[in-house]
Amino acid sequence: MTTSRKSAETESGHLERRIGLRSAVLFNMLEMIGVGPFITLPLVIAAAGYKLSVWAWLLGAAIAVMDGLVWAELGAAFPQAGGSYAFLREIYGPKGAGNWLSFLYVWQLSFSAPLSIASGCIGLSSFLAWFWPGLESAPIAALPALHCANFAAAAACLLVTALLYRNLSSVTRLAWVLFAGVMAAMAGVIASGFAHAAAMGGWHMPPSPAQSAAFAIGGLAQATLIATYDYWGYYNITFLGSEVRQPEKTIPRAILLSVLFVTTLYVVMNFSALPSMRDAARHAGEGAIARVQLVAEIARSAFGQWAGYTIAALVMWTAFASVFSLLLGYSRVPFAAAQNGNYFRFLAAVHPKHGIPHRSLVALGLVATVFCFFSLQQVITMLVVTRILLQFFLQHVGVMLLRVQRPELERPFKIPLYPLPPVLAMAGFVFILVNRSKAMGGLAMAGGIALSGTLIYLWRAKRLGQWPFTVRPW
């Protein structure tokens, strides 16, 4: 057993390696195919146009593959609980800058993870309003911005937390049930789209107005940013690294297979929906319910009213499954940081019966429940910018730095065509960051999180004698 593998077992506490390849791909795809594609499909088409919309999904997939290869090499070399947290500590030094950067990652995750979870729950409650319009009402006259949908979202978040509070074998069985609903939703949208096109005289590309090259590039960048958000989750298995069997093989395969499978589904779904979505641009600025209605309308037009309600219900199921996978993976990150003494010690506990990091799970679930009562209209952009700057870029630079500083490190999986993948991944992320509108707002938000996290880290480091205040013996 190598040194990195021994440290992985030590840091994992009582977590056992019980996740195989099929379950690893399952957990990745559950997070990837969440509520996002069903809401954002018309937004992608509206931003990029009919002809370029498919290219947005393909470009997003290419970025996911390039970035995924970085995750694969790091995940195979350091199969520990926490994913990026473990990577950043190992790359930049657990007793040096890695202590700061890994803390900073967990700090930003304290915002981004609950927001991601809450956004899925709010999306689910918006779909529920398709069946129960009264959810849009404000039950408290003094708080008109607070709707019944917020309470429904919070209830969904608490339910997911309760379902995950059990042993991993039970969670895996439940995940397969949820995954069946996800695949049914995807299949329903795809079949409805092609059936509707056939009823209208066959599939054809809607006519697209002429546009300048600069406008087309800007639209493609915005659409690719949305598509990138929809692909995220291919790395989810790295957060469960200490619970994966044969991680040196399972983690890289799970990452690449999940990207391949989901890309195929997204591209086919886009093609199937094109003939039915001439009004995508008109709906782009409307609320979540209108966008869901646009997806359900395809099924209703093809098979009748019952099909529209069925697709809406399956999308709700998919949103629930995505939140399930998100909370499962992210709950391991504060746990890993706490075990290393680089976060709140209270979160380092493992449940004596279920063998799960139960305190970390409940903490994230409760914070996400609180966020269900906030407006999350700009959450996608905030999540994308924050994670690119404070997580992905650090890993891209880090995987190359690790090759230089530790060439002797055992790497069960090596990035093919190195160093092209990390360089191309960074180029792709820069493309979608600089070409989008209102770029400075998202950058300022990420900067604020980085600054506040750094100040908190420096205060803790000085009190605990950690880097850069380490007491050195004479």
C-alpha positions in Angstrom: 0.0 0.0 0.0 1.4 3.4 -1.0 1.9 6.3 1.4 -1.0 8.3 -0.3 -3.2 5.2 0.0 -2.4 4.8 3.7 -3.1 8.4 4.4 -6.4 8.1 2.6 -7.4 5.2 4.9 -6.2 7.0 8.0 -8.1 10.2 7.1 -11.3 8.3 6.2 -11.9 7.2 9.8 -14.5 4.4 9.7 -15.7 5.0 6.2 -15.6 1.8 4.2 -14.9 1.2 0.5 -18.3 0.0 -0.8 -18.9 2.0 -4.0 -18.2 0.2 -7.3 -18.1 1.5 -10.9 -21.8 1.3 -11.6 -22.7 3.1 -8.4 -19.9 5.7 -9.0 -21.3 6.5 -12.5 -24.8 6.6 -11.0 -23.9 9.2 -8.3 -22.2 11.4 -10.9 -25.1 11.3 -13.3 -27.6 11.9 -10.6 -25.9 15.2 -9.9 -25.3 16.1 -13.5 -28.8 15.5 -14.7 -30.6 17.6 -12.1 -33.3 20.2 -12.6 -30.8 22.2 -14.7 -31.2 20.9 -18.2 -35.0 20.9 -18.1 -35.1 24.6 -17.0 -32.1 25.7 -19.1 -32.7 23.9 -22.4 -34.8 26.9 -23.7 -32.2 29.3 -22.3 -29.4 27.6 -24.2 -31.3 27.7 -27.4 -32.3 31.3 -26.8 -28.7 32.4 -26.1 -26.9 30.5 -28.8 -29.6 30.3 -31.5 -31.0 27.2 -33.1 -27.9 26.4 -35.1 -25.3 27.0 -32.4 -27.2 25.5 -29.5 -25.9 22.0 -30.1 -22.4 23.4 -30.3 -22.9 24.9 -26.8 -23.6 21.4 -25.4 -20.6 20.0 -27.3 -18.3 22.8 -26.2 -19.5 22.3 -22.6 -18.8 18.6 -22.9 -15.3 19.3 -24.3 -14.5 21.5 -21.3 -16.0 18.9 -19.0 -13.7 16.2 -20.5 -10.6 18.3 -20.2 -11.4 19.3 -16.7 -12.5 15.8 -15.9 -9.1 14.4 -16.8 -7.6 16.7 -14.1 -10.1 15.3 -11.6 -9.3 11.8 -12.7 -5.6 12.0 -12.2 -6.0 13.7 -8.8 -8.8 11.5 -7.7 -6.9 8.3 -8.5 -3.7 9.6 -6.8 -5.5 10.8 -3.7 -8.7 8.8 -3.2 -9.8 10.5 0.0 -13.0 11.9 1.4 -13.4 15.6 0.4 -12.3 15.7 -3.2 -10.9 19.1 -3.9 -10.1 19.7 -0.3 -7.8 16.7 -0.2 -6.3 17.6 -3.6 -5.4 21.2 -2.6 -3.8 20.1 0.7 -1.7 17.5 -1.1 -0.7 19.8 -4.0 0.2 23.0 -2.1 1.4 21.3 1.1 -0.6 20.4 4.2 1.7 22.4 6.4 2.1 25.2 3.9 -0.1 27.2 1.5 -2.2 24.0 1.0 -3.6 24.5 4.5 -4.9 28.0 3.5 -6.2 27.0 0.1 -8.0 23.9 1.3 -9.6 26.0 4.1 -10.6 28.6 1.5 -12.2 25.9 -0.6 -14.3 24.6 2.3 -15.2 28.2 3.1 -16.6 28.9 -0.4 -18.2 25.5 -0.3 -20.1 26.6 2.8 -21.9 29.1 0.5 -21.9 27.3 -2.9 -23.0 23.8 -1.8 -26.0 24.9 0.2 -27.0 27.3 -2.5 -26.7 24.5 -5.1 -28.9 22.2 -2.9 -31.4 25.0 -2.2 -31.7 25.9 -5.9 -32.7 22.4 -6.7 -35.3 22.4 -3.9 -36.6 25.8 -5.1 -36.8 24.4 -8.6 -38.7 21.4 -7.4 -41.2 23.6 -5.6 -41.6 25.7 -8.7 -42.5 22.5 -10.6 -44.9 21.6 -7.9 -46.7 24.9 -8.6 -47.6 23.4 -12.0 -50.0 21.2 -10.1 -50.8 23.6 -7.2 -50.8 27.2 -8.4 -51.5 28.3 -4.8 -47.8 27.8 -4.0 -47.1 31.2 -5.5 -49.2 33.0 -2.9 -47.6 34.8 0.1 -49.1 33.5 3.3 -47.6 36.3 5.5 -48.9 39.7 4.5 -46.0 41.5 6.1 -43.5 39.4 4.0 -44.8 39.5 0.4 -41.5 38.1 -1.0 -42.0 34.9 1.1 -44.2 32.4 -0.8 -45.6 29.0 0.1 -43.1 27.6 -2.5 -40.3 28.6 -0.1 -41.7 26.4 2.6 -42.2 23.5 0.2 -38.6 23.9 -0.9 -37.4 23.8 2.7 -39.5 20.7 3.4 -37.9 19.0 0.4 -34.5 19.8 1.7 -35.2 18.4 5.1 -36.7 15.3 3.6 -33.5 14.6 1.5 -31.4 15.1 4.6 -33.5 12.6 6.5 -33.3 10.0 3.6 -29.5 10.3 3.6 -29.2 9.8 7.3 -28.7 6.0 6.9 -25.9 3.6 5.8 -24.4 3.8 2.4 -25.9 0.5 1.2 -29.4 1.8 1.8 -28.5 5.1 0.1 -27.2 3.3 -3.0 -30.4 1.3 -3.4 -32.5 4.4 -3.1 -30.2 6.2 -5.6 -31.0 3.5 -8.2 -34.7 4.1 -7.7 -34.2 7.8 -8.1 -32.1 7.3 -11.2 -34.9 5.3 -12.9 -37.1 8.4 -12.6 -34.3 10.6 -14.0 -33.9 8.4 -17.1 -37.7 8.3 -17.5 -37.8 12.2 -17.5 -35.0 12.4 -20.1 -36.6 9.7 -22.3 -40.0 11.4 -22.0 -38.8 14.8 -23.2 -36.8 13.2 -26.1 -39.6 11.0 -27.3 -42.1 13.8 -27.0 -39.9 16.1 -29.0 -39.4 13.7 -31.9 -43.1 12.6 -31.9 -44.2 16.3 -32.0 -41.8 16.9 -34.9 -43.2 13.9 -36.8 -46.8 15.1 -36.3 -45.7 18.5 -37.8 -44.3 17.0 -41.0 -40.9 15.7 -39.8 -37.9 17.0 -38.0 -36.4 20.2 -39.4 -34.1 23.0 -38.2 -36.1 26.2 -37.5 -35.0 29.2 -39.6 -32.4 31.4 -37.8 -32.0 35.1 -38.4 -28.6 36.4 -39.6 -26.3 37.7 -36.9 -22.8 39.2 -36.6 -19.9 37.1 -35.6 -19.4 39.0 -32.3 -23.0 38.5 -31.4 -22.8 34.8 -32.2 -19.7 34.3 -30.1 -21.2 36.2 -27.2 -24.4 34.1 -27.4 -22.3 30.9 -27.7 -20.3 31.8 -24.6 -23.4 32.5 -22.5 -25.0 29.3 -23.7 -21.9 27.3 -22.9 -21.8 28.8 -19.4 -25.3 27.5 -18.8 -24.3 24.1 -20.4 -21.2 23.9 -18.2 -23.4 24.3 -15.1 -25.6 21.5 -16.4 -22.6 19.2 -16.8 -21.1 19.8 -13.4 -21.2 16.7 -11.2 -18.9 14.4 -13.2 -16.5 14.8 -10.4 -19.0 14.0 -7.6 -17.4 10.6 -7.0 -14.1 12.2 -5.9 -15.8 13.6 -2.8 -16.6 9.9 -1.9 -13.0 8.8 -2.7 -12.4 7.1 0.6 -15.6 4.9 0.0 -14.7 3.8 -3.5 -13.5 0.3 -4.3 -10.4 0.2 -6.5 -10.4 4.0 -6.7 -7.4 4.1 -9.0 -9.5 2.5 -11.7 -13.1 3.4 -10.7 -12.7 7.1 -10.3 -11.2 7.9 -13.8 -13.7 5.5 -15.5 -16.7 6.9 -13.7 -15.8 10.5 -14.6 -15.3 9.9 -18.3 -18.2 7.5 -18.7 -20.6 9.9 -16.9 -19.6 12.8 -19.2 -20.0 10.5 -22.3 -23.5 9.3 -21.3 -24.8 12.7 -20.2 -23.4 14.4 -23.4 -25.3 12.0 -25.5 -28.5 12.6 -23.6 -28.2 16.4 -23.7 -27.4 16.6 -27.4 -30.2 14.2 -28.4 -32.6 16.2 -26.1 -31.6 19.4 -27.8 -32.2 18.0 -31.3 -35.5 16.6 -30.3 -36.7 19.9 -28.8 -35.6 22.2 -31.6 -38.6 22.0 -33.8 -40.9 22.6 -30.9 -39.0 25.5 -29.3 -39.3 28.4 -31.7 -40.5 30.5 -28.8 -37.5 29.8 -26.6 -36.3 33.4 -26.7 -39.7 34.7 -25.7 -39.7 32.6 -22.6 -36.0 33.2 -21.6 -36.8 36.1 -19.3 -39.8 34.5 -17.6 -40.0 32.6 -14.3 -39.2 29.0 -13.6 -42.8 27.9 -14.0 -43.0 29.3 -17.5 -39.8 27.5 -18.5 -41.1 24.2 -17.1 -44.3 24.7 -18.9 -42.3 25.0 -22.1 -40.7 21.6 -21.6 -44.0 20.0 -20.5 -45.8 21.7 -23.4 -43.7 19.5 -25.8 -45.1 16.4 -24.2 -48.6 17.8 -24.1 -48.5 18.7 -27.8 -47.3 15.2 -28.7 -49.4 12.9 -26.5 -52.0 15.0 -24.7 -52.6 16.7 -21.4 -51.7 13.7 -19.3 -48.2 13.6 -20.8 -47.6 17.2 -19.9 -48.4 16.5 -16.2 -46.3 13.3 -16.3 -43.2 15.1 -17.6 -43.7 17.9 -15.0 -43.9 15.2 -12.3 -40.8 13.4 -13.6 -38.9 16.7 -13.7 -39.8 17.2 -10.0 -38.5 13.6 -9.4 -35.2 14.5 -11.2 -34.8 17.7 -9.1 -35.2 15.6 -5.9 -32.6 13.1 -7.2 -30.1 15.8 -8.0 -30.4 17.3 -4.5 -30.0 13.9 -3.1 -26.7 13.4 -4.9 -25.5 16.9 -4.2 -26.0 16.6 -0.4 -24.5 13.1 -0.3 -21.2 14.2 -2.0 -20.8 17.6 -0.4 -21.4 16.4 3.1 -18.0 14.6 3.0 -16.0 17.8 2.4 -16.4 19.6 5.8 -16.0 16.1 7.4 -12.6 15.6 5.8 -11.5 19.2 6.6 -12.6 18.8 10.3 -10.7 15.5 10.6 -7.5 17.2 9.5 -8.1 20.0 12.1 -8.6 22.5 9.3 -12.3 23.2 10.0 -14.7 22.9 12.9 -13.9 19.7 14.9 -17.6 19.1 15.6 -18.1 18.0 12.0 -15.5 15.2 12.2 -17.8 12.7 13.7 -18.8 9.4 12.0 -22.1 7.9 13.0 -21.5 4.7 15.1 -24.2 2.7 13.5 -24.6 4.0 9.9 -20.9 4.8 9.3 -21.6 8.2 7.7 -20.4 11.8 8.5 -23.8 12.6 10.0 -23.0 15.9 11.6 -21.6 17.3 8.4 -24.6 16.0 6.5 -27.1 17.6 8.9 -25.2 20.9 9.0 -25.2 21.4 5.2 -28.8 20.2 5.0 -29.9 22.8 7.6 -28.0 25.7 6.0 -29.5 24.7 2.6 -32.9 24.8 4.2 -32.3 28.3 5.3 -31.2 29.3 1.8 -34.6 28.0 0.5 -36.1 31.2 1.8 -33.8 33.5 -0.3 -34.0 34.5 -3.9 -31.6 32.5 -6.1 -32.1 34.2 -9.5 -28.4 34.6 -10.1 -27.2 31.5 -8.4 -26.1 29.7 -11.6 -23.7 32.5 -12.5 -22.4 33.0 -8.9 -21.7 29.2 -8.6 -19.9 29.0 -11.9 -17.7 32.0 -11.3 -16.9 31.2 -7.7 -16.0 27.5 -8.4 -13.9 28.3 -11.5 -11.8 30.9 -9.7 -11.5 29.3 -6.2 -11.5 25.6 -7.1 -11.0 24.6 -10.7 -8.2 27.0 -11.6 -6.3 26.0 -8.5 -6.6 22.4 -9.5 -5.5 23.0 -13.1 -2.4 24.9 -12.0 -1.9 22.4 -9.1 -1.9 19.2 -11.3 0.9 20.7 -13.4 2.8 21.9 -10.3 2.5 18.5 -8.8 4.1 16.9 -11.9 7.1 19.2 -11.4 7.5 19.0 -7.7 6.6 15.4 -7.1 7.5 13.4 -10.2 8.0 10.2 -8.1 4.4 10.3 -6.9 2.4 7.2 -7.9 -0.2 8.2 -10.5 -2.4 5.2 -11.3 -4.1 7.4 -13.9 -2.1 10.0 -16.0 -3.7 12.7 -18.1 -3.3 11.8 -21.8 -1.7 14.4 -24.0 -0.5 16.3 -20.9 -0.4 19.3 -20.4 -3.0 20.1 -23.1 -6.2 19.1 -21.1 -5.6 21.4 -18.1 -4.5 24.3 -20.4 -7.5 23.8 -22.7 -9.9 23.5 -19.7 -8.6 26.9 -18.4 -9.0 28.4 -21.8 -12.5 27.2 -22.0 -13.4 28.6 -18.6 -11.9 32.0 -19.5 -13.9 32.0 -22.7 -17.2 31.7 -20.9 -16.2 34.1 -18.1 -15.0 37.1 -20.1 -17.7 36.9 -22.9 -20.7 36.9 -20.6 -22.7 40.0 -19.6 -22.1 41.7 -16.2 -18.9 39.8 -15.6 -17.6 42.1 -12.9 -20.5 41.3 -10.5 -19.7 37.6 -10.3 -16.0 38.3 -10.1 -16.6 40.7 -7.2 -18.7 38.1 -5.4 -15.9 35.5 -5.7 -13.4 38.0 -4.6 -15.4 38.8 -1.5 -15.7 35.1 -0.5 -12.0 34.7 -1.1 -11.1 37.8 1.1 -13.4 36.9 4.0 -12.2 33.3 4.0 -8.6 34.3 4.0 -9.1 36.7 6.9 -10.8 34.0 8.9 -8.1 31.5 8.1 -5.3 34.0 9.1 -7.1 34.6 12.4 -7.4 30.8 13.1 -3.8 30.1 11.9 -2.3 32.7 14.2 -4.3 31.3 17.1 -3.3 27.7 16.3 0.3 28.4 15.1 -0.4 27.2 11.6 1.0 28.4 8.3 2.1 31.2 7.8 2.5 31.6 11.6 4.1 28.3 12.2 6.5 28.3 15.1 9.8 26.9 13.8 12.3 25.3 16.1 15.8 26.9 16.3 
